Amino acid sequence: MPSSDPRYVNLRVPKAEYEKLKQVKDHLSSDPKYSWVESLALGALIGLVAGMVIDDISKK
């Protein structure tokens, strides 16, 4: 029986804001002075997902 909790989280961002974020990401990834920002953001996202999974497992 499927659970009532959604399996994935969706985030809706207006297209104009998405384009701005994409431009900033491209600028930061092309500039070697700021290349660490992308790695930091990826690490933060992985940590957030891992924390959510651990929290979900601990509630069961």
C-alpha positions as CSV (number, residue, x, y, z in Angstrom):
1,M,0.0,0.0,0.0
2,P,1.5,3.4,-1.0
3,S,2.2,5.8,1.8
4,S,0.5,9.2,1.9
5,D,3.9,11.0,2.2
6,P,5.4,12.1,-1.1
7,R,8.6,10.4,-2.0
8,Y,10.2,13.5,-3.6
9,V,10.2,17.1,-2.8
10,N,9.4,19.6,-5.6
11,L,10.4,23.2,-5.5
12,R,8.7,25.6,-7.9
13,V,10.8,28.6,-8.9
14,P,9.6,31.3,-11.3
15,K,11.4,31.0,-14.6
16,A,12.9,34.6,-14.3
17,E,14.4,33.7,-11.0
18,Y,15.7,30.4,-12.3
19,E,17.4,32.2,-15.2
20,K,19.1,34.6,-12.7
21,L,20.3,31.7,-10.5
22,K,21.6,29.8,-13.5
23,Q,23.5,32.9,-14.7
24,V,25.1,33.4,-11.2
25,K,26.0,29.6,-11.1
26,D,27.6,29.8,-14.5
27,H,29.5,33.0,-13.5
28,L,30.8,31.4,-10.3
29,S,31.8,28.1,-11.9
30,S,33.7,29.9,-14.6
31,D,35.6,32.1,-12.2
32,P,38.4,30.1,-10.5
33,K,38.4,32.5,-7.6
34,Y,34.8,31.3,-6.7
35,S,34.9,27.7,-7.9
36,W,34.7,26.5,-4.3
37,V,31.2,27.9,-3.9
38,E,29.7,25.2,-6.2
39,S,31.4,22.4,-4.2
40,L,30.2,23.9,-0.9
41,A,26.6,24.2,-2.2
42,L,26.7,20.6,-3.4
43,G,28.0,19.4,0.0
44,A,25.3,21.4,1.8
45,L,22.6,19.8,-0.5
46,I,24.0,16.3,0.2
47,G,24.0,17.0,3.9
48,L,20.4,18.3,3.8
49,V,19.2,15.2,2.0
50,A,21.1,12.9,4.3
51,G,19.7,14.6,7.4
52,M,16.2,14.3,6.0
53,V,16.7,10.6,5.4
54,I,18.1,10.0,8.8
55,D,15.3,11.9,10.4
56,D,12.7,9.9,8.4
57,I,14.4,6.6,9.4
58,S,14.5,7.6,13.1
59,K,10.8,8.3,13.1
60,K,9.9,4.8,12.0
